[in-house]
């Protein structure tokens, strides 16, 4: 009996030691990040992580070889998908890693924002980002998630660039079936270009399509903020659908196609996103609150991530 107790005690002690070692290894595990520009190492690129529980976490700038390694302890994210978003600005590129609910601010007016791909925080070991192309993830990466039509899996997962003309690195896995709607963790934060046309009626003096830009931000409290031609819309998201509303005076950019006496409106818009969060359809209703014409004006179109 004594020997049995000693053996059980030794086994318990060994299990405890192994668990401690495993926990320490997980806590110390890091992700190797490499940033390139057309295959050439990009030095001095600022990299930041945006997480719902911590806000913005600056990870630093890349070294001369384009490298920047960081520990998973930089944020306690768990098993989540993290989107890779790049801002190309006159003074250089910036890389944003956006976790679900991360408060990524709108892109600067002088910058071009693109979503290049995504990776699994808990599985990725090495990530190579080409700011003009795509993202290559090794070590488990996307674990079957579908981004830009390329399926990630065990080993190396390759994510195609969303932007037109973007490429992919490495060999692509076969395409997998995609869900009909994106999950709540698919980021919709970004800048989208759209062609929208109002329906002609007594309150609309122009029914020709016009080009607009939507700047969408998912806030840490779950709400959605949208800026369109200087107008601030606020609303909520449910799955692949976003409903936002603006009530108040219009800007000059939004008065050109309305009745000349209209100044204040209630403007409701619904965005229905595709499964990757790179495109959405627009359906809107403008209700004039003053002026000589009070008929509602409907409009619609399609927006694509820049």
C-alpha positions, 0 to 999 in steps of 0.5 A: 500500500505504501508503495502504491501511495508513493507511486501515485504521488510521484505520478501526480507530481510528474503530471503537475510538472508537465502541466506547468511546463506546457502552460509556460511553453504556451505563454512564451510562444511567439509568432514570427512576423515578416513584412515584405513589399513585392518580395523585398523585406520592408523595414520600419513598418508599424504593426499594431493589434486591435482587440476588444479587451485591450484596444490598440496594442502597439507591437513595434516596427519591423527590422531591416529584414522585415521581421517583428516577432511578438509573444501571444501574451501580447493579448489574451485572445484565445481561439479567434480569427485575426484579420490582416489589414494594411494601410498604404499611406504617402509616408509608408505602409502600416499593418493592423491585426484586427481581432473580433470587436477590435476598435480599428479607427477609420483609415486616413483620407490619404491612405488606401486600406485593404484587407489582405487575409486572416490567421488563427491566433492560437495556431499561427507560427509564422506569418509573411505579409506582402503589403502588395500581395497577400498573406502566407500562414504556417503552423495551422493558420486558418484551420479550415476558415475560408478567406478570399476563396482559399481554404486554410488547413493544417500546415501552410495556409495561403490567403489570397489578396482581396484587392484587385490584382493581388496575388497569393504566395505558396501553393493554394489549397482547394476551394471549400464550400463557403457559408451563406453569411459571414460569422459575427467574427468576420470583420467589416471595418474598413473603407468601401467604394460604392456606386449608388443610384437614387430612385427618381421621384418628386423629391429627387432631382437626379436619378443617375448613379454616383460614386460614394465612399463608406468608412465603416468601424466596428466599435468595442461596444458592438455598435457600428459607426459609418461615415458617408460623405461627411455624414455620421451614421450609427447602428448595429450589426446582426450577422451579415447585416448592418442597419444604420441611421442618420438624422439631421442636416445634410452636407453639400455633397448630399444635397445635390440630388435632393429637392432644393428646399430639403435640408434635414432628413432621416436616412436609414441604410441597410448593408448586406455583406458577403461571406468574406466581408469584402463587399455589400449591397446597399438599400436605403430610404431617405425621408425629408423632414423639411422643405417642400417635398416630403416623399421618401426616396429609396436608393441602392447599389453595391460597395467593395472594400478598397 
